[in-house]
Amino acid sequence: MSSVALGSVFRDVGFLPKNAPRNSEGRRFWIKGSAVTSPQGLQAANLRPKSSTKAVRVGVLGASGYTGAEIVRLLANHPQFCITLMTADRKAGQSFGSVFPHLITQDLPEMVAVKDADFSNVDAVFCCLPHGTTQEIIKGLPNGLKIVDLSADFRLRNLGEYEEWYGQPHKAPELQKEAIYGLTEVWREKIRDARLVANPGCYPTSVQLPLVPLIKAHLIELKNIIIDAKSGVSGAGRGAKETNLYAEISEGMHAYGISKHRHVPEIEQGLSDASRSNVSVSFTPHLIPMSRGMQSTIYVEMSVGVTHDDLYQHLMAAYEGEEFVKLLQKGAVPHTRNVRGSNYCFMNVFPDRIPGRAIIISVIDNLVKGASGQALQNLNLMMGYPENLGLQQQPLFP
């Protein structure tokens, strides 16, 4: 009997364990790799779909942006999720393939305006709308829908901070109380039972994944944390902006949001949760002339008696069983090109030449682990499926 592989999903029942879940056709499936077999964390082998064995019907709101397109690309390899609704106000009435020709092979519904969307054929929604527009739209969605919001509208628990950093009052404070912050590897158990998940920002993902375990273990000081972060231009969105023109952004590196970037309160919220005290950071982001990719170079002061090898060993233990967070071999430098197109975060720790300090480098693809990939990882959890379903694409190189 031969095994027929569909993407990374083996569908031949003869080779599968009895507890393997079933797909929409009633066939059992099993996912290759450590997400199923890892000793901790994902525990995918014991997961059951929460709703039924039928395909999960997914809506993508704001499908014409970069994160919306990335959701569609990832879902093309998902055996249990199918797209039944797509909205894009400016592109309403157009086919998705006409907006993103690289996905023309996908059988997708025509895009409609949000106001015309019919949610009667939808089980879950990815909300890829701009900041400030999401709150009222989500407030009007049917209560039974699972929602992953990729905007910043539900990331900050403190509504006063949201108004301060985003320049307007929050329009759905009752929903903010319900929202769960979606840094998957940190908040996995709460995400599993959530209805509304606030997907983290790209910079906060790259910063919190290495720092949260170290702060929880009291291995680094809470003062003098310096974050020098760089992103590809896709992080600025798809809207036409003069500052993002090729002639403006090429052949140079551009610092922006100096001392006032909107991801600062999100980073500080996550680090403060880990330390159970207030944490402030110095954070400066930069745009660099590449389409996608993100690197955060983080400078920390180690606690008394702690060495950079202690940081390395703790991160190794913290992420030993994780599918998507990888600590590289000692001395290996993480590069954005090595995670391009994937849901991985690669990181490593280096000794600083200044005694008592260490340098941590963390890289992700800002559109995948920094946005749409992590969103799909979260919805997999929320629907009771293995976290890596639809996310086993390996990095693209060259």
C-alpha positions as CSV (number, residue, x, y, z in Angstrom):
1,M,0.0,0.0,0.0
2,S,1.5,3.3,-1.0
3,S,1.2,6.6,0.9
4,V,-0.1,9.6,-1.0
5,A,1.2,12.9,0.3
6,L,-0.9,16.0,-0.2
7,G,1.5,18.8,0.8
8,S,2.7,17.7,4.2
9,V,-0.4,15.7,5.1
10,F,-0.4,12.0,4.7
11,R,-3.9,10.7,3.9
12,D,-3.4,7.0,3.5
13,V,-5.3,5.5,6.5
14,G,-3.2,2.4,6.4
15,F,-0.2,4.3,7.8
16,L,-2.0,6.4,10.4
17,P,-2.6,6.0,14.1
18,K,-6.1,5.4,15.3
19,N,-6.4,8.8,17.0
20,A,-5.5,10.8,13.8
21,P,-8.2,13.5,13.1
22,R,-10.3,13.4,10.0
23,N,-10.5,15.9,7.2
24,S,-13.6,17.2,5.4
25,E,-13.8,14.0,3.3
26,G,-13.8,11.8,6.4
27,R,-10.3,10.7,5.8
28,R,-7.8,10.6,8.6
29,F,-4.8,12.9,8.3
30,W,-1.5,13.2,10.2
31,I,1.1,15.9,10.1
32,K,4.8,15.2,9.6
33,G,7.3,16.8,11.9
34,S,7.8,17.7,15.6
35,A,4.4,19.4,16.0
36,V,2.9,16.0,16.4
37,T,5.7,14.2,18.1
38,S,7.3,16.9,20.2
39,P,7.3,16.1,23.9
40,Q,5.9,19.4,25.0
41,G,4.0,22.4,23.7
42,L,1.9,21.5,20.7
43,Q,0.6,18.0,21.7
44,A,-1.1,17.8,18.3
45,A,-1.5,14.0,18.5
46,N,-4.2,14.4,21.1
47,L,-6.1,17.3,19.6
48,R,-9.6,17.0,18.2
49,P,-11.5,19.5,16.1
50,K,-13.9,21.5,18.4
51,S,-16.7,21.9,16.0
52,S,-16.9,19.0,13.6
53,T,-15.0,17.1,10.9
54,K,-16.5,19.4,8.2
55,A,-14.2,21.9,6.6
56,V,-13.9,25.2,8.5
57,R,-15.4,28.0,6.4
58,V,-13.1,31.0,6.6
59,G,-13.7,34.7,5.9
60,V,-10.8,37.1,5.1
61,L,-11.7,40.7,5.7
62,G,-9.4,43.1,4.0
63,A,-8.1,40.5,1.6
64,S,-6.5,42.9,-0.9
65,G,-3.6,43.9,1.5
66,Y,-0.3,42.0,2.0
67,T,-1.5,40.2,5.1
68,G,-4.7,39.2,3.4
69,A,-2.8,37.8,0.4
70,E,-0.5,35.9,2.7
71,I,-3.4,34.3,4.5
72,V,-4.8,33.1,1.2
73,R,-1.4,31.7,0.2
74,L,-1.0,29.8,3.4
75,L,-4.6,28.5,3.3
76,A,-3.9,27.0,-0.1
77,N,-2.0,24.2,1.7
78,H,-4.5,23.8,4.6
79,P,-6.6,20.5,4.4
80,Q,-9.4,21.7,6.8
81,F,-9.9,25.4,6.1
82,C,-11.6,26.7,3.0
83,I,-12.3,30.4,2.1
84,T,-16.0,31.2,1.6
85,L,-15.9,35.0,2.0
86,M,-13.4,37.7,1.0
87,T,-13.9,41.5,1.5
88,A,-12.0,44.4,0.0
89,D,-13.8,47.7,-0.2
90,R,-11.6,49.3,-2.8
91,K,-11.5,46.1,-4.9
92,A,-15.1,45.0,-4.4
93,G,-16.4,43.1,-7.4
94,Q,-13.0,42.0,-8.6
95,S,-11.6,38.5,-8.6
96,F,-8.7,37.8,-6.2
97,G,-6.5,36.6,-9.0
98,S,-6.8,39.9,-10.8
99,V,-5.4,41.7,-7.7
100,F,-2.8,39.1,-6.9
101,P,-1.9,37.2,-10.1
102,H,0.5,34.9,-8.2
103,L,-2.6,33.3,-6.6
104,I,-4.7,33.0,-9.8
105,T,-4.8,29.2,-9.5
106,Q,-6.9,29.3,-6.4
107,D,-10.7,28.8,-6.6
108,L,-11.9,31.8,-4.5
109,P,-15.1,33.8,-4.1
110,E,-15.3,37.3,-5.6
111,M,-14.3,40.1,-3.2
112,V,-17.2,42.2,-1.8
113,A,-17.4,45.3,0.3
114,V,-17.6,44.6,4.1
115,K,-21.1,46.2,4.2
116,D,-22.3,43.6,1.7
117,A,-20.7,40.6,3.4
118,D,-22.8,37.6,4.3
119,F,-21.5,35.7,7.3
120,S,-24.1,32.9,7.2
121,N,-21.6,30.7,5.5
122,V,-18.6,31.5,7.7
123,D,-17.2,29.8,10.8
124,A,-14.1,31.9,11.4
125,V,-12.7,35.2,10.3
126,F,-9.2,36.6,9.7
127,C,-9.6,40.4,10.1
128,C,-6.8,42.1,8.0
129,L,-8.3,45.6,8.1
130,P,-6.3,48.9,9.0
131,H,-6.0,50.0,12.6
132,G,-8.9,52.0,13.9
133,T,-11.4,50.4,11.5
134,T,-11.6,46.9,13.0
135,Q,-13.4,47.5,16.3
136,E,-16.8,48.4,15.0
137,I,-16.7,45.8,12.3
138,I,-15.8,43.0,14.8
139,K,-18.5,44.3,17.2
140,G,-21.1,43.7,14.4
141,L,-20.0,40.2,13.6
142,P,-22.1,37.2,14.7
143,N,-21.3,36.0,18.2
144,G,-20.6,32.4,17.1
145,L,-17.6,33.3,14.8
146,K,-14.0,32.7,15.9
147,I,-12.0,35.8,15.1
148,V,-8.3,36.5,14.7
149,D,-7.7,40.2,14.3
150,L,-4.4,41.2,12.6
151,S,-4.8,44.9,13.4
152,A,-3.6,46.6,16.5
153,D,-7.1,47.3,17.7
154,F,-7.3,44.7,20.5
155,R,-3.6,44.2,21.4
156,L,-3.5,46.8,24.2
157,R,-5.5,46.0,27.3
158,N,-5.2,49.6,28.6
159,L,-7.7,51.6,26.7
160,G,-6.1,54.8,27.7
161,E,-2.8,53.7,26.2
162,Y,-4.6,52.7,23.0
163,E,-6.1,56.2,22.7
164,E,-2.7,57.8,23.5
165,W,-0.8,55.8,20.8
166,Y,-3.4,55.5,18.1
167,G,-5.0,58.9,18.5
168,Q,-8.6,57.9,19.0
169,P,-10.8,56.3,21.7
170,H,-11.5,52.6,21.6
171,K,-14.9,51.9,20.1
172,A,-15.4,48.4,21.5
173,P,-14.2,48.4,25.1
174,E,-16.4,45.4,26.0
175,L,-14.7,43.3,23.4
176,Q,-11.3,44.4,24.5
177,K,-11.9,42.7,27.8
178,E,-12.6,39.4,26.0
179,A,-9.7,39.6,23.6
180,I,-6.7,37.2,24.1
181,Y,-3.2,38.3,23.1
182,G,-2.1,35.9,20.4
183,L,1.7,35.3,21.0
184,T,1.2,31.6,20.4
185,E,4.1,30.1,22.2
186,V,3.5,32.2,25.3
187,W,-0.4,32.3,25.6
188,R,-1.2,28.9,24.0
189,E,-3.7,27.7,26.6
190,K,-5.7,30.9,26.7
191,I,-5.7,31.1,22.9
192,R,-7.1,27.6,22.7
193,D,-10.3,28.6,24.4
194,A,-10.6,32.1,22.9
195,R,-13.3,33.5,20.6
196,L,-11.4,36.7,19.8
197,V,-7.6,36.7,19.4
198,A,-5.5,39.9,18.9
199,N,-2.7,38.8,16.7
200,P,0.7,40.4,17.7
201,G,2.6,42.9,15.7
202,C,5.6,41.9,13.8
203,Y,8.2,43.8,15.9
204,P,6.7,42.7,19.2
205,T,6.8,39.0,18.0
206,S,10.4,39.2,17.2
207,V,11.3,40.9,20.5
208,Q,9.1,39.0,22.9
209,L,9.9,35.5,21.8
210,P,13.5,35.7,23.0
211,L,13.0,38.1,25.9
212,V,9.9,36.7,27.7
213,P,11.5,33.4,28.8
214,L,14.7,35.3,30.0
215,I,12.6,37.8,32.0
216,K,10.5,35.1,33.6
217,A,13.6,33.3,34.7
218,H,15.1,36.6,36.1
219,L,18.2,36.1,33.9
220,I,18.3,39.7,32.6
221,E,17.8,43.1,34.2
222,L,14.7,45.0,33.4
223,K,16.6,48.2,32.8
224,N,18.6,49.3,29.8
225,I,17.0,47.0,27.2
226,I,17.8,48.4,23.8
227,I,16.1,47.1,20.7
228,D,17.5,48.0,17.2
229,A,14.9,46.5,14.7
230,K,14.8,46.4,10.9
231,S,11.9,45.4,8.6
232,G,11.3,44.9,4.9
233,V,9.1,47.5,3.3
234,S,6.0,45.2,3.2
235,G,5.7,45.9,6.9
236,A,4.5,49.4,6.0
237,G,1.4,48.0,4.2
238,R,0.3,48.0,0.5
239,G,-1.2,51.5,0.5
240,A,0.4,54.0,-1.9
241,K,2.7,56.3,0.1
242,E,5.4,58.6,-1.2
243,T,7.9,57.5,1.4
244,N,7.6,53.9,0.2
245,L,8.3,54.5,-3.5
246,Y,11.3,52.6,-4.9
247,A,13.3,55.8,-5.5
248,E,12.6,56.9,-1.9
249,I,13.4,53.6,-0.1
250,S,16.1,51.9,-2.2
251,E,19.8,52.2,-1.6
252,G,19.4,53.3,2.0
253,M,18.2,52.5,5.5
254,H,15.5,54.6,7.1
255,A,14.8,55.0,10.8
256,Y,11.3,56.0,11.7
257,G,8.9,56.3,14.6
258,I,11.9,57.2,16.8
259,S,10.9,57.0,20.5
260,K,7.2,56.9,19.5
261,H,6.5,53.8,17.4
262,R,3.1,52.3,18.1
263,H,4.6,48.9,18.9
264,V,6.4,50.2,22.0
265,P,3.4,49.9,24.4
266,E,2.7,46.4,23.0
267,I,6.3,45.3,23.6
268,E,6.3,46.8,27.1
269,Q,3.0,45.2,27.9
270,G,4.3,41.8,27.1
271,L,7.6,42.2,28.9
272,S,5.8,43.7,31.9
273,D,3.5,40.7,32.0
274,A,6.5,38.4,32.1
275,S,8.2,40.3,34.9
276,R,5.0,41.2,36.8
277,S,6.4,44.8,37.0
278,N,6.7,47.7,34.7
279,V,9.3,47.4,32.0
280,S,10.4,50.2,29.7
281,V,12.5,49.7,26.6
282,S,14.5,51.8,24.0
283,F,13.1,50.8,20.6
284,T,14.0,52.2,17.2
285,P,12.7,50.5,14.0
286,H,14.1,50.9,10.5
287,L,12.9,50.2,7.0
288,I,15.5,48.5,4.7
289,P,15.2,48.0,1.0
290,M,13.9,44.4,0.8
291,S,10.3,43.2,0.4
292,R,10.0,41.0,3.5
293,G,12.0,40.0,6.6
294,M,12.6,41.4,10.0
295,Q,15.6,41.4,12.4
296,S,15.6,42.6,16.0
297,T,19.0,43.1,17.6
298,I,18.5,43.3,21.3
299,Y,21.0,44.5,23.9
300,V,20.5,43.4,27.5
301,E,22.2,43.6,30.8
302,M,22.5,40.2,32.5
303,S,21.6,39.6,36.1
304,V,24.5,39.3,38.6
305,G,26.3,36.1,38.1
306,V,24.6,35.2,34.9
307,T,26.6,34.5,31.7
308,H,25.5,34.6,28.0
309,D,25.8,30.8,28.0
310,D,23.1,30.8,30.8
311,L,20.8,32.8,28.5
312,Y,21.5,30.4,25.7
313,Q,20.8,27.3,27.7
314,H,17.6,28.7,29.1
315,L,16.3,29.6,25.6
316,M,17.2,26.1,24.4
317,A,15.2,24.6,27.2
318,A,12.3,27.0,26.8
319,Y,11.9,26.3,23.1
320,E,13.1,22.7,22.9
321,G,9.7,21.2,21.9
322,E,8.5,24.1,19.7
323,E,7.8,23.7,16.0
324,F,8.4,27.3,14.9
325,V,11.0,28.9,17.3
326,K,14.5,27.7,16.8
327,L,17.7,28.5,18.7
328,L,20.6,28.2,16.4
329,Q,23.9,26.5,17.2
330,K,26.3,28.6,19.2
331,G,28.0,31.3,17.2
332,A,25.6,31.0,14.2
333,V,24.2,34.3,13.2
334,P,20.4,34.4,12.3
335,H,19.7,35.9,8.9
336,T,16.3,37.1,7.5
337,R,16.9,35.2,4.2
338,N,16.9,31.9,6.1
339,V,13.3,32.4,7.3
340,R,11.8,34.0,4.2
341,G,8.3,32.7,3.4
342,S,8.2,30.6,6.6
343,N,6.6,30.7,10.0
344,Y,9.9,30.3,11.8
345,C,11.7,32.5,14.3
346,F,15.4,31.9,14.4
347,M,17.4,33.4,17.3
348,N,20.8,33.3,19.0
349,V,22.7,34.8,21.9
350,F,26.1,36.5,21.8
351,P,28.5,37.9,24.4
352,D,28.8,41.7,24.3
353,R,32.3,43.2,24.5
354,I,31.0,45.2,27.5
355,P,31.1,42.9,30.6
356,G,27.8,41.9,31.9
357,R,25.9,42.5,28.7
358,A,24.7,40.2,25.9
359,I,23.4,40.6,22.4
360,I,20.3,38.7,21.2
361,I,19.4,38.5,17.5
362,S,16.0,37.3,16.4
363,V,14.7,37.1,12.8
364,I,11.3,36.4,11.3
365,D,9.4,36.9,8.1
366,N,7.3,39.9,9.0
367,L,4.4,38.7,6.9
368,V,4.3,35.1,8.2
369,K,5.4,34.6,11.8
370,G,5.0,38.4,12.2
371,A,1.4,38.4,10.9
372,S,-0.5,35.9,8.8
373,G,1.4,32.7,9.7
374,Q,1.0,33.4,13.4
375,A,-2.7,34.2,12.8
376,L,-3.2,30.8,11.1
377,Q,-1.3,29.1,13.9
378,N,-3.7,30.8,16.4
379,L,-6.8,29.8,14.4
380,N,-5.6,26.2,14.2
381,L,-5.4,26.2,18.0
382,M,-8.8,27.9,18.4
383,M,-10.5,25.3,16.1
384,G,-8.7,22.3,17.8
385,Y,-6.3,21.4,15.0
386,P,-2.5,20.9,15.1
387,E,-0.8,24.3,15.1
388,N,1.4,23.6,12.1
389,L,-1.5,22.7,9.8
390,G,-1.0,24.7,6.6
391,L,2.3,26.2,7.9
392,Q,5.0,23.7,7.0
393,Q,6.3,25.6,4.1
394,Q,10.1,25.7,4.4
395,P,12.0,28.9,3.9
396,L,12.6,30.1,0.4
397,F,16.2,30.4,-0.8
398,P,17.7,32.0,-2.7
